[in-house]
Amino acid sequence: MCGICGVIGGDPGRERQAVRRMSVALRHRGPDDEGLEVLDGAVLANRRLGIIDPEAPAQPFCNEDGRLWITFNGEIYNHRELRGGLEARGHRFRTRTDTEVLLHLFEEEGWGALDQLRGMFAFAIWDRSARRLYAARDHFGQKPFHYSVVGGRFLFGSEIKALLAHPDVRVTPQMEAVDHYLTQRFVPPPLTMFEGIHRLPAGHRLEWAAGEVATERWWKPGFTLEQSRPDAEWISELESRVDAAVARHLESDVPVGALLSGGLDSSAVVSAMARADGPDFPTFCVGTEVASLDERGFARQVADHIGTRHHERRVGDEVLGSIPTLVRCLDEPSDPIAACTWEAARLASEQVKVVLGGDGGDEIFGGFDRYAAFPWAERYAAVPAWVRDRLMAPAVDALPGALAYKSFGQRARWLNDLGGRRGGSLYARMTSVFRFGPEEKEWVYGPVLRVAATGAAEACIADAFDRAPARDPLHRMLFADLVTRLPEHSLMLSDRLSMAHGLELRSPLLDVDLAGFTASMPSHLKVRGRSTKVALRAAFRDRLPPSILERPKQGFMLPVSHWLQGSSLNQVRDTIEGGVLVSEGWVAPGAASRLTEEQASGRSDHHVRLWMLLNLDAWCRIHLKLNGGIEWPDHLAPAGNRSWAR
């Protein structure tokens, strides 16, 4: 696991200093070693977190004749099998690393090498003879790749902060991306929050030559159903495939632990880890004082059942003070899930350098409540508009319990807010109800953001749903999530916030062979009525406690709504109303006052919206230097009790 960066073109002597600054900005990703090479037409750098062959020299690496040079971030879990074939073809290896395997495989196969890789990766390979750069990002986008073209030079880095460290990169907000963030909590590639800085999409490759950038998709999820098989056969094979995927992800020369929330996905991963290597490994869980959202008890049940060395920590409202630190880590604003990931990664990093997690389980097994709710939402959309508007809406508004997580009142309001939408438009709105939809934008957005709100944010999800290579609505939803929200929200948080602690977080449920198998399973083995993850629950029924198998979807979250009360809520209001968002015309005056007033009265649950506006406020201060600015450091430090107010 590493951080990569470099510059193609320009004066090598000058760019060497610039790339050195870019590398320093990434040192949290690779605290164990660093390397930098000045080549003909390129300067490449790498920061290393030593996992495979920790004693190997630092990247960049070259092939035998010095023509190809690579800087690589990630893990190739099948590198041992690939190495044998390459040695038989005459290749000589200086290390036991997967980096060298990838380099020689690319030398032999070119882009065909990508189809043979099983892992998470982002890499750049410079061909000195052809004066061409090759770069790629893994199937699901577990590893990041950002780039910019400045003055005829191609700049790239694992994180945006590396590009911002180059003296010629100018900071300008990308307002369309701001609207995407507020609507869907993520920014779709190639956009980022910065004008002129781009993100390579998941499953895409890139070439740079003669001053031109070309990108192309090399992989995408497919949902071609296999011939009919008995359910028992599907379930039995699913169990063995989960075990095989987890065992493959244990490839490491350092100890490996696991994040254990007590949910079904992470519990299944821990069970498979124990079957592969015995239960003597550490597991980690963070929890809260609010019982309805505290999963520590469930995680403890799994740890006791399997026999792991379990560690847990209670976190409280001090995490509200972590917002500027989270924004610095991410280079962009996010939602409250970021704080959960930050705390879990911090706990695990105190014990190990590698952990396995349950990312991707909801998307491949069918775990989100909205998957089961989609047919009901379609039926509600068929109700005449006058009935919804004149009869249903007033009744729903009168329901108590809008702030209670998954209460009847909250679910009813969510359903009513979907209106009469259908297909991809309906699914896009289902994913954005608790953020800023068209109605909220009418009174929250200021004049600057209103211009940027073109409708593209919801169209991003709707288009993915409508063009999905599947007929079944469930598989259309899964495809949309796999190519939009998963890589640019869930996996983005997992990568940045684990690497901020020098921790490698692996996602075995996103093993491409396992995911391909689940994609071929019929939809009734994923969602049946109100039941989700049907096949996974059946596959692990003899391996996990019944309380884990039978519990409903919880969601990885902290009780931000519970914490935003009284003086804290007033401070949020004052921070936004007196801050840069209002003064710059991004947010309308009085909008934050209305949001906090409705939150305090219990009429609506706005905690996600308020958190997102605080994040956006911090991003403006840190990166745009507005309203005095907040300097962001060259290194990343723990949040501590840092204030999030002005």
Secondary structure per residue as TSV (DSSP state, phi and psi in degrees):
chain	resnum	aa	ss	phi	psi
A	1	M	-	360.0	135.0
A	2	C	E	-151.8	179.5
A	3	G	E	-120.1	137.2
A	4	I	E	-121.5	151.3
A	5	C	E	-163.6	166.2
A	6	G	E	174.6	171.1
A	7	V	E	-134.5	130.9
A	8	I	E	-107.2	123.8
A	9	G	S	96.6	176.8
A	10	G	S	82.6	-176.9
A	11	D	-	-80.1	120.0
A	12	P	H	-57.5	-39.9
A	13	G	H	-63.7	-44.6
A	14	R	H	-68.6	-42.2
A	15	E	H	-69.9	-25.5
A	16	R	H	-57.9	-44.9
A	17	Q	H	-66.8	-38.7
A	18	A	H	-65.7	-43.5
A	19	V	H	-67.4	-33.3
A	20	R	H	-60.0	-42.0
A	21	R	H	-65.7	-39.7
A	22	M	H	-62.0	-40.9
A	23	S	H	-65.8	-41.1
A	24	V	H	-59.6	-37.5
A	25	A	H	-64.3	-17.9
A	26	L	T	-106.7	12.7
A	27	R	T	-66.4	-22.4
A	28	H	T	-63.8	-28.3
A	29	R	T	-75.1	-24.9
A	30	G	-	-144.6	76.3
A	31	P	B	-77.4	-7.0
A	32	D	S	-86.3	-29.5
A	33	D	E	-164.9	165.6
A	34	E	E	-147.2	152.5
A	35	G	E	-147.7	151.3
A	36	L	E	-148.6	133.6
A	37	E	E	-128.9	130.2
A	38	V	E	-98.8	117.1
A	39	L	E	-119.8	178.6
A	40	D	T	-67.9	104.0
A	41	G	T	85.7	3.9
A	42	A	E	-153.4	148.8
A	43	V	E	-126.2	119.9
A	44	L	E	-116.7	145.2
A	45	A	E	-139.9	161.4
A	46	N	E	-152.4	138.5
A	47	R	E	-113.3	131.3
A	48	R	E	-114.8	133.9
A	49	L	-	-107.1	109.3
A	50	G	-	-74.5	110.9
A	51	I	-	-118.3	-53.2
A	52	I	S	-100.0	125.9
A	53	D	S	50.3	65.7
A	54	P	T	-58.6	-23.7
A	55	E	T	-85.9	-1.2
A	56	A	S	-65.0	153.8
A	57	P	-	-66.8	164.7
A	58	A	-	-73.2	148.0
A	59	Q	S	-70.6	168.3
A	60	P	-	-69.3	151.3
A	61	F	E	-108.6	154.6
A	62	C	E	-121.9	161.5
A	63	N	-	-80.6	-175.5
A	64	E	T	-60.9	-37.9
A	65	D	T	-97.3	5.2
A	66	G	S	75.4	11.9
A	67	R	-	-79.3	-40.9
A	68	L	E	-106.8	134.9
A	69	W	E	-126.6	137.7
A	70	I	E	-126.7	142.0
A	71	T	E	-123.7	127.3
A	72	F	E	-131.6	141.4
A	73	N	E	-129.2	122.6
A	74	G	E	136.8	-160.9
A	75	E	E	-141.4	133.9
A	76	I	E	-107.0	105.8
A	77	Y	T	-74.9	-20.8
A	78	N	T	-102.4	28.0
A	79	H	H	-66.6	-29.5
A	80	R	H	-66.4	-44.3
A	81	E	H	-63.9	-41.8
A	82	L	H	-66.6	-34.2
A	83	R	H	-61.5	-42.7
A	84	G	H	-57.6	-44.6
A	85	G	H	-65.5	-36.7
A	86	L	H	-70.5	-37.9
A	87	E	H	-63.9	-38.0
A	88	A	H	-65.2	-22.5
A	89	R	T	-93.9	8.9
A	90	G	T	99.1	4.4
A	91	H	-	-78.5	142.2
A	92	R	-	-109.1	135.5
A	93	F	-	-113.6	138.0
A	94	R	S	-97.1	-17.7
A	95	T	S	-135.2	176.1
A	96	R	S	-99.8	13.6
A	97	T	-	-76.5	156.1
A	98	D	H	-74.6	-20.5
A	99	T	H	-60.9	-47.2
A	100	E	H	-63.0	-38.1
A	101	V	H	-59.6	-47.7
A	102	L	H	-60.6	-43.2
A	103	L	H	-60.9	-48.7
A	104	H	H	-69.7	-33.8
A	105	L	H	-64.5	-40.8
A	106	F	H	-66.3	-36.1
A	107	E	H	-59.6	-38.2
A	108	E	H	-81.1	-43.7
A	109	E	H	-108.6	-12.8
A	110	G	G	62.2	-141.8
A	111	W	G	-62.8	-19.0
A	112	G	G	-62.2	-18.4
A	113	A	G	-61.4	-31.6
A	114	L	G	-59.9	-37.5
A	115	D	G	-67.2	-18.0
A	116	Q	G	-94.1	-8.6
A	117	L	-	-84.0	136.6
A	118	R	-	-123.0	103.7
A	119	G	E	167.2	-164.0
A	120	M	E	-120.4	136.1
A	121	F	E	-163.5	153.1
A	122	A	E	-145.6	132.2
A	123	F	E	-146.8	161.5
A	124	A	E	-132.0	130.1
A	125	I	E	-122.0	122.8
A	126	W	E	-100.7	123.7
A	127	D	E	-96.9	107.8
A	128	R	T	-67.9	-32.2
A	129	S	T	-73.8	-47.8
A	130	A	T	-82.9	-10.7
A	131	R	T	50.6	53.9
A	132	R	E	-135.7	139.1
A	133	L	E	-104.5	134.1
A	134	Y	E	-115.5	132.7
A	135	A	E	-141.8	153.9
A	136	A	E	-155.7	158.4
A	137	R	E	-124.7	145.6
A	138	D	-	-65.8	173.9
A	139	H	S	-48.9	-54.8
A	140	F	S	-99.5	-2.4
A	141	G	-	81.0	35.5
A	142	Q	-	-68.7	-30.3
A	143	K	S	-112.7	143.5
A	144	P	-	-95.8	158.8
A	145	F	-	-150.0	117.5
A	146	H	E	-117.0	151.5
A	147	Y	E	-152.5	163.7
A	148	S	E	-154.1	148.7
A	149	V	E	-109.7	118.0
A	150	V	E	-131.9	116.8
A	151	G	T	56.4	39.0
A	152	G	T	80.4	2.2
A	153	R	E	-106.4	150.8
A	154	F	E	-105.0	117.8
A	155	L	E	-108.6	139.9
A	156	F	E	-142.7	158.0
A	157	G	E	-168.6	155.9
A	158	S	S	-62.8	-36.8
A	159	E	S	-127.3	156.1
A	160	I	H	-62.2	-32.7
A	161	K	H	-59.5	-26.9
A	162	A	H	-67.0	-42.6
A	163	L	H	-67.5	-38.2
A	164	L	H	-66.3	-20.3
A	165	A	T	-76.6	-14.3
A	166	H	S	-75.1	131.8
A	167	P	T	-64.7	-17.9
A	168	D	T	-96.4	0.2
A	169	V	-	-86.6	125.5
A	170	R	-	-101.1	144.9
A	171	V	-	-99.2	115.0
A	172	T	-	-136.5	130.7
A	173	P	B	-69.1	142.8
A	174	Q	-	-97.6	101.9
A	175	M	H	-69.1	-30.8
A	176	E	H	-62.3	-37.4
A	177	A	H	-66.6	-34.8
A	178	V	H	-61.4	-42.6
A	179	D	H	-64.5	-41.3
A	180	H	H	-57.3	-47.2
A	181	Y	H	-59.5	-48.5
A	182	L	H	-68.8	-25.0
A	183	T	H	-85.1	-46.4
A	184	Q	H	-122.2	3.1
A	185	R	S	66.9	9.5
A	186	F	S	-145.6	164.3
A	187	V	-	-114.0	119.4
A	188	P	-	-76.1	143.0
A	189	P	T	-70.9	154.0
A	190	P	T	-83.3	4.6
A	191	L	-	-67.9	152.1
A	192	T	-	-133.9	-179.0
A	193	M	S	-71.7	-6.3
A	194	F	B	-114.7	126.9
A	195	E	T	-59.5	129.5
A	196	G	T	87.7	-6.5
A	197	I	-	-109.1	127.3
A	198	H	E	-118.3	156.5
A	199	R	E	-116.6	126.6
A	200	L	-	-70.3	127.2
A	201	P	-	-66.9	157.5
A	202	A	T	-57.5	144.9
A	203	G	T	66.7	23.0
A	204	H	E	-118.6	156.6
A	205	R	E	-123.4	162.8
A	206	L	E	-141.4	144.0
A	207	E	E	-130.3	140.8
A	208	W	E	-126.0	124.1
A	209	A	E	-157.0	141.3
A	210	A	T	51.5	37.0
A	211	G	T	79.2	9.5
A	212	E	E	-118.9	139.8
A	213	V	E	-105.5	133.0
A	214	A	E	-131.9	129.2
A	215	T	E	-121.1	152.8
A	216	E	E	-154.4	141.0
A	217	R	E	-73.2	132.3
A	218	W	-	-111.8	-11.4
A	219	W	-	-156.5	145.4
A	220	K	-	-150.4	155.6
A	221	P	-	-63.6	148.1
A	222	G	-	-130.1	153.2
A	223	F	-	-129.7	53.8
A	224	T	-	-84.5	113.1
A	225	L	-	-75.3	137.9
A	226	E	-	-76.3	172.4
A	227	Q	S	-62.4	156.8
A	228	S	-	-57.7	134.0
A	229	R	-	-135.7	155.5
A	230	P	-	-61.5	144.7
A	231	D	H	-56.4	-37.8
A	232	A	H	-61.2	-34.5
A	233	E	H	-68.6	-44.2
A	234	W	H	-57.2	-47.0
A	235	I	H	-66.4	-42.5
A	236	S	H	-63.0	-43.4
A	237	E	H	-69.5	-33.7
A	238	L	H	-60.9	-43.3
A	239	E	H	-58.3	-47.0
A	240	S	H	-67.8	-33.4
A	241	R	H	-72.8	-36.5
A	242	V	H	-63.1	-45.0
A	243	D	H	-58.9	-43.5
A	244	A	H	-66.5	-40.4
A	245	A	H	-64.6	-43.9
A	246	V	H	-65.6	-43.3
A	247	A	H	-59.3	-39.7
A	248	R	H	-63.5	-35.9
A	249	H	T	-79.7	-1.7
A	250	L	T	-86.5	0.7
A	251	E	-	-59.1	112.4
A	252	S	-	-170.3	149.1
A	253	D	S	-101.6	9.1
A	254	V	S	-131.6	160.6
A	255	P	-	-59.9	149.1
A	256	V	E	-122.4	135.6
A	257	G	E	-118.0	-166.4
A	258	A	E	-147.3	142.1
A	259	L	E	-81.6	127.1
A	260	L	-	-127.8	105.2
A	261	S	-	-88.2	-19.6
A	262	G	S	94.3	-1.7
A	263	G	S	-80.1	171.3
A	264	L	H	-67.1	-41.5
A	265	D	H	-63.4	-54.7
A	266	S	H	-66.2	-32.2
A	267	S	H	-66.6	-40.8
A	268	A	H	-64.1	-39.3
A	269	V	H	-62.7	-44.5
A	270	V	H	-64.2	-40.5
A	271	S	H	-60.9	-43.6
A	272	A	H	-67.8	-35.6
A	273	M	H	-60.6	-44.9
A	274	A	H	-64.5	-38.1
A	275	R	H	-66.5	-34.8
A	276	A	H	-77.6	-36.8
A	277	D	H	-138.9	9.5
A	278	G	-	85.9	161.2
A	279	P	S	-86.3	3.5
A	280	D	-	-82.2	69.1
A	281	F	S	-144.2	157.7
A	282	P	E	-83.9	144.4
A	283	T	E	-122.8	155.5
A	284	F	E	-137.7	138.3
A	285	C	E	-146.6	139.4
A	286	V	E	-114.1	148.1
A	287	G	E	-143.6	-175.2
A	288	T	-	-139.6	170.0
A	289	E	S	-78.5	-13.2
A	290	V	-	-86.1	111.1
A	291	A	G	-57.9	-38.4
A	292	S	G	-67.4	-17.6
A	293	L	G	-116.6	6.6
A	294	D	-	-94.2	113.5
A	295	E	-	-98.0	6.3
A	296	R	H	-60.8	-36.2
A	297	G	H	-64.0	-41.3
A	298	F	H	-66.5	-42.6
A	299	A	H	-61.8	-38.8
A	300	R	H	-64.4	-38.5
A	301	Q	H	-59.8	-43.8
A	302	V	H	-67.2	-44.6
A	303	A	H	-61.2	-42.3
A	304	D	H	-67.4	-39.9
A	305	H	H	-63.2	-40.3
A	306	I	H	-91.0	-30.6
A	307	G	T	96.4	28.9
A	308	T	-	-79.9	167.7
A	309	R	E	-88.7	99.0
A	310	H	E	-94.0	141.1
A	311	H	E	-130.1	137.6
A	312	E	E	-142.4	160.8
A	313	R	E	-147.5	140.4
A	314	R	E	-93.0	133.5
A	315	V	-	-119.7	147.5
A	316	G	-	-123.6	-160.1
A	317	D	G	-71.1	0.8
A	318	E	G	-63.4	-18.9
A	319	V	G	-67.5	-17.3
A	320	L	G	-59.5	-26.9
A	321	G	G	-77.8	-2.0
A	322	S	G	-91.0	-2.7
A	323	I	H	-56.6	-49.8
A	324	P	H	-59.8	-38.9
A	325	T	H	-64.9	-42.0
A	326	L	H	-62.0	-42.2
A	327	V	H	-64.8	-38.3
A	328	R	H	-63.8	-42.4
A	329	C	H	-63.8	-43.7
A	330	L	H	-85.9	-20.4
A	331	D	S	67.2	6.2
A	332	E	S	-157.0	161.2
A	333	P	-	-75.3	161.1
A	334	S	-	-147.7	-160.7
A	335	D	-	-115.6	-178.6
A	336	P	T	-61.0	-19.7
A	337	I	H	-60.6	-27.0
A	338	A	H	-58.7	-40.0
A	339	A	H	-65.9	-36.3
A	340	C	H	-62.6	-48.5
A	341	T	H	-63.7	-40.7
A	342	W	H	-58.2	-47.9
A	343	E	H	-68.8	-40.1
A	344	A	H	-65.3	-41.8
A	345	A	H	-66.8	-37.8
A	346	R	H	-63.2	-43.0
A	347	L	H	-63.1	-47.2
A	348	A	H	-65.4	-36.4
A	349	S	H	-66.6	-15.4
A	350	E	T	-74.5	-14.1
A	351	Q	T	-119.4	-36.6
A	352	V	-	-139.4	170.0
A	353	K	S	-104.4	-11.9
A	354	V	E	-136.8	134.2
A	355	V	E	-135.8	151.5
A	356	L	E	-100.5	145.2
A	357	G	-	-133.7	-177.9
A	358	G	-	-104.7	16.5
A	359	D	T	-54.2	140.1
A	360	G	T	92.0	-14.1
A	361	G	H	-61.7	-42.0
A	362	D	H	-63.5	-37.3
A	363	E	H	-77.7	-29.1
A	364	I	H	-97.9	-26.0
A	365	F	H	-98.3	-15.9
A	366	G	T	85.6	67.5
A	367	G	-	-110.2	-17.5
A	368	F	-	-76.1	143.3
A	369	D	H	-58.0	-32.7
A	370	R	H	-64.7	-24.8
A	371	Y	H	-63.5	-42.7
A	372	A	H	-73.7	-27.0
A	373	A	H	-83.5	-15.4
A	374	F	H	-56.2	-46.3
A	375	P	H	-59.9	-36.6
A	376	W	H	-67.9	-38.5
A	377	A	H	-64.9	-37.2
A	378	E	H	-65.4	-39.6
A	379	R	H	-65.0	-40.3
A	380	Y	H	-65.6	-35.7
A	381	A	H	-63.8	-24.7
A	382	A	T	-78.3	-13.1
A	383	V	S	-67.0	136.7
A	384	P	-	-53.2	141.7
A	385	A	H	-58.0	-37.8
A	386	W	H	-67.1	-29.7
A	387	V	H	-70.5	-45.2
A	388	R	I	-62.0	-44.7
A	389	D	I	-77.3	-40.9
A	390	R	I	-92.4	-29.8
A	391	L	I	-108.7	-50.3
A	392	M	I	-73.1	-45.8
A	393	A	H	-59.3	-48.2
A	394	P	H	-61.6	-37.7
A	395	A	H	-65.8	-41.0
A	396	V	H	-66.3	-42.0
A	397	D	H	-62.0	-26.5
A	398	A	T	-83.5	-8.7
A	399	L	-	-70.0	138.8
A	400	P	S	-78.9	171.3
A	401	G	-	81.8	26.8
A	402	A	T	-66.0	-25.6
A	403	L	T	-91.3	-11.0
A	404	A	S	-79.4	128.1
A	405	Y	T	-60.9	122.4
A	406	K	T	59.6	25.1
A	407	S	-	-71.5	166.7
A	408	F	H	-61.1	-40.3
A	409	G	H	-63.2	-42.3
A	410	Q	H	-67.0	-42.4
A	411	R	H	-64.3	-40.5
A	412	A	H	-65.0	-41.0
A	413	R	H	-66.6	-38.7
A	414	W	H	-60.5	-46.6
A	415	L	H	-64.2	-42.6
A	416	N	H	-65.2	-34.6
A	417	D	H	-68.8	-15.5
A	418	L	T	-75.4	-19.7
A	419	G	T	61.5	-142.2
A	420	G	T	-103.8	28.0
A	421	R	-	-73.9	158.1
A	422	R	-	-136.8	162.3
A	423	G	H	56.5	-136.0
A	424	G	H	-63.9	-35.0
A	425	S	H	-62.6	-40.9
A	426	L	H	-62.9	-47.6
A	427	Y	H	-65.5	-37.1
A	428	A	H	-60.5	-42.2
A	429	R	H	-70.2	-33.6
A	430	M	H	-59.6	-34.1
A	431	T	T	-84.6	-7.3
A	432	S	T	-122.1	3.6
A	433	V	T	-56.0	-39.1
A	434	F	T	-87.4	7.6
A	435	R	S	-114.1	-135.6
A	436	F	-	-111.3	101.1
A	437	G	-	-92.6	-174.6
A	438	P	H	-55.4	-40.4
A	439	E	H	-67.1	-44.4
A	440	E	H	-66.1	-37.2
A	441	K	H	-62.8	-28.6
A	442	E	H	-58.9	-35.2
A	443	W	H	-115.1	-10.0
A	444	V	H	-94.3	-40.7
A	445	Y	B	-71.3	136.5
A	446	G	-	-85.0	-178.8
A	447	P	H	-61.7	-33.7
A	448	V	H	-68.3	-46.2
A	449	L	H	-72.8	-27.8
A	450	R	H	-62.8	-35.1
A	451	V	H	-66.0	-36.3
A	452	A	H	-77.9	-19.1
A	453	A	-	-81.7	84.5
A	454	T	-	-92.4	-5.7
A	455	G	S	94.4	-3.3
A	456	A	H	-67.2	-25.0
A	457	A	H	-64.7	-48.0
A	458	E	H	-75.0	-29.1
A	459	A	H	-64.1	-28.5
A	460	C	H	-56.7	-45.1
A	461	I	H	-76.0	-43.9
A	462	A	H	-61.0	-42.7
A	463	D	H	-64.7	-41.0
A	464	A	H	-62.6	-40.3
A	465	F	H	-63.3	-47.6
A	466	D	H	-71.1	-28.6
A	467	R	T	-100.7	9.7
A	468	A	-	-59.9	141.0
A	469	P	S	-78.1	59.1
A	470	A	-	-158.4	154.4
A	471	R	S	-100.2	-34.5
A	472	D	S	-69.6	132.2
A	473	P	H	-56.8	-36.9
A	474	L	H	-61.8	-46.8
A	475	H	H	-68.3	-28.2
A	476	R	H	-65.7	-40.4
A	477	M	H	-65.4	-43.8
A	478	L	H	-61.3	-44.7
A	479	F	H	-60.4	-46.4
A	480	A	H	-58.4	-42.4
A	481	D	H	-68.6	-39.1
A	482	L	H	-66.4	-29.7
A	483	V	H	-103.4	-3.1
A	484	T	T	-124.5	-78.9
A	485	R	H	-68.2	-39.2
A	486	L	I	-59.8	-55.9
A	487	P	I	-68.7	-36.3
A	488	E	I	-100.1	1.1
A	489	H	I	-126.2	-70.9
A	490	S	I	-59.6	-51.9
A	491	L	H	-74.5	-29.6
A	492	M	H	-62.2	-45.8
A	493	L	H	-63.1	-44.3
A	494	S	H	-60.4	-43.9
A	495	D	H	-66.8	-55.9
A	496	R	H	-65.2	-41.6
A	497	L	H	-83.0	-20.3
A	498	S	H	-79.8	-45.5
A	499	M	H	-66.1	-24.8
A	500	A	T	-61.0	-23.8
A	501	H	T	-103.3	10.9
A	502	G	T	65.0	36.8
A	503	L	-	-121.0	134.1
A	504	E	E	-94.5	120.3
A	505	L	E	-107.7	117.5
A	506	R	E	-104.4	150.5
A	507	S	-	-123.6	83.3
A	508	P	G	-64.4	-23.8
A	509	L	G	-71.5	-11.2
A	510	L	G	-98.9	16.1
A	511	D	-	-53.3	127.5
A	512	V	H	-64.8	-30.9
A	513	D	H	-72.2	-41.0
A	514	L	H	-63.2	-46.0
A	515	A	H	-63.3	-37.2
A	516	G	H	-64.5	-37.9
A	517	F	H	-65.4	-47.1
A	518	T	H	-65.2	-32.2
A	519	A	H	-63.9	-28.7
A	520	S	H	-84.0	-8.5
A	521	M	S	-74.9	146.7
A	522	P	-	-65.6	151.9
A	523	S	G	-64.7	-27.6
A	524	H	G	-69.5	-14.0
A	525	L	G	-89.1	0.1
A	526	K	T	-108.5	-54.6
A	527	V	E	-130.4	128.9
A	528	R	E	-137.3	107.8
A	529	G	T	64.7	-124.4
A	530	R	T	-93.2	-1.9
A	531	S	E	-88.3	134.5
A	532	T	E	-113.3	163.5
A	533	K	S	49.1	46.8
A	534	V	H	-58.5	-50.1
A	535	A	H	-69.2	-39.1
A	536	L	H	-64.6	-41.8
A	537	R	H	-60.9	-42.1
A	538	A	H	-68.0	-38.1
A	539	A	H	-64.9	-30.8
A	540	F	T	-111.3	20.6
A	541	R	T	-65.1	-26.0
A	542	D	T	-98.2	4.8
A	543	R	T	-120.2	-10.7
A	544	L	S	-130.7	154.9
A	545	P	-	-62.4	146.0
A	546	P	H	-55.7	-34.0
A	547	S	H	-61.8	-29.6
A	548	I	H	-80.1	-41.4
A	549	L	H	-68.0	-30.6
A	550	E	H	-97.1	-11.5
A	551	R	S	-73.4	145.5
A	552	P	-	-73.9	169.0
A	553	K	-	-60.3	126.5
A	554	Q	-	-96.1	-49.7
A	555	G	-	91.9	138.0
A	556	F	S	-85.9	102.4
A	557	M	-	-155.3	160.4
A	558	L	-	-113.5	158.0
A	559	P	-	-80.2	60.2
A	560	V	H	-60.1	-39.8
A	561	S	H	-59.3	-39.1
A	562	H	H	-66.9	-35.3
A	563	W	H	-78.1	-27.3
A	564	L	S	-84.1	80.6
A	565	Q	-	-139.2	158.1
A	566	G	H	53.0	-125.4
A	567	S	H	-64.6	-33.3
A	568	S	H	-62.7	-42.5
A	569	L	H	-65.9	-38.5
A	570	N	H	-63.9	-38.4
A	571	Q	H	-66.6	-38.6
A	572	V	H	-60.4	-47.6
A	573	R	H	-57.8	-48.7
A	574	D	H	-65.9	-36.7
A	575	T	H	-63.1	-44.0
A	576	I	H	-76.5	-47.3
A	577	E	H	-63.7	-35.5
A	578	G	T	-96.6	13.4
A	579	G	S	-108.6	-166.1
A	580	V	H	-72.8	-27.9
A	581	L	H	-63.7	-40.6
A	582	V	H	-76.3	-45.3
A	583	S	H	-65.0	-28.8
A	584	E	T	-91.8	-0.2
A	585	G	T	81.7	16.6
A	586	W	S	-83.0	-37.5
A	587	V	B	-122.3	139.8
A	588	A	-	-71.3	141.0
A	589	P	T	-57.7	136.7
A	590	G	T	89.6	-13.4
A	591	A	H	-65.5	-44.4
A	592	A	H	-65.4	-35.0
A	593	S	H	-63.5	-42.7
A	594	R	H	-65.4	-43.3
A	595	L	H	-60.6	-46.4
A	596	T	H	-70.5	-34.0
A	597	E	H	-65.4	-44.2
A	598	E	H	-69.0	-32.7
A	599	Q	H	-65.1	-45.9
A	600	A	H	-65.0	-35.4
A	601	S	H	-80.7	-15.3
A	602	G	T	85.1	6.1
A	603	R	S	-69.6	-31.9
A	604	S	-	-147.2	156.7
A	605	D	-	-102.3	102.4
A	606	H	-	-108.2	15.7
A	607	H	H	-63.1	-35.6
A	608	V	H	-67.0	-43.5
A	609	R	H	-62.8	-42.0
A	610	L	H	-66.6	-42.2
A	611	W	H	-60.1	-42.6
A	612	M	H	-66.2	-38.7
A	613	L	H	-67.5	-37.8
A	614	L	H	-62.6	-41.1
A	615	N	H	-61.7	-44.1
A	616	L	H	-65.9	-38.4
A	617	D	H	-60.0	-46.6
A	618	A	H	-63.4	-40.1
A	619	W	H	-61.4	-42.3
A	620	C	H	-63.5	-42.2
A	621	R	H	-67.5	-40.5
A	622	I	H	-73.2	-49.3
A	623	H	H	-97.2	-31.1
A	624	L	S	-95.9	-6.9
A	625	K	-	58.1	32.2
A	626	L	G	-82.5	149.5
A	627	N	G	56.2	43.5
A	628	G	G	93.7	-30.4
A	629	G	-	72.8	160.5
A	630	I	-	-124.9	119.0
A	631	E	-	-68.2	131.3
A	632	W	-	-99.4	136.6
A	633	P	-	-78.9	165.0
A	634	D	S	-71.3	-21.5
A	635	H	S	-125.0	166.3
A	636	L	-	-104.5	129.4
A	637	A	-	-117.9	156.9
A	638	P	-	-57.2	151.9
A	639	A	-	-65.4	-38.8
A	640	G	T	59.9	-136.5
A	641	N	T	-111.9	31.8
A	642	R	-	-58.4	135.1
A	643	S	-	-75.1	143.2
A	644	W	-	-100.9	-0.8
A	645	A	-	-86.8	174.4
A	646	R	-	-67.3	360.0
